[in-house]
């Protein structure tokens, strides 16, 4: 492949436009993902955060716009080049997506056996190294059904870094986790990013956990980037919509009540005419 990027931007998105049916998911979105940083994509449920990861990975094609990953136009390169590029992108799915018929060791070994000519002794050393990094080396013989939700996510993280990717994408990594598991995952994402020099993209609506580890945030709503910057900047910037989202306020630019006519107008519009009582 040609076109290797040497600058500090691993993923460059320009004028991204994407729709599902008549619904506009992204409308002219620009995003830069910096090399070696943890960048979070945040916003309310249904704003297309997971869709964005699929577009970056080339699973979905935008209507308009350009997505460059390490200098390669994801939607214009040849299929074999895209396949090679994907090997350099780790992915942690929201469900973990472990192979249920394989134990922990074989789940983590799967990418190595599929994509490399390494010997089994070398694969064993690498798998134990990755499992040690997530604290689960001693759990290598367990089946996915024997793992807690937090353990399953950690195994999925070990598998995602098995091929030493340049970038890893996390799709709602904290959803459904108890406080202890969530704290472990938060620390792991930050420590793995720093130790391995990974570029990390975290898609989440868990504000506190994400802001704790993110170097930079993009907040998306209504098909647009509402605001972006460091967590400290966004908390202090004063945008009413961002303030409501980050602090979890029940009312603000996003109204508590679904838009419609006033309550009194709606109530009395259906009231009985006094003349109807005797009928």
Order of alpha helices (4+ residues) and beta strands (2+ residues): beta-beta-beta-alpha-beta-beta-alpha-beta-alpha-alpha-alpha-beta-alpha-beta-alpha-beta-beta-alpha-alpha-alpha
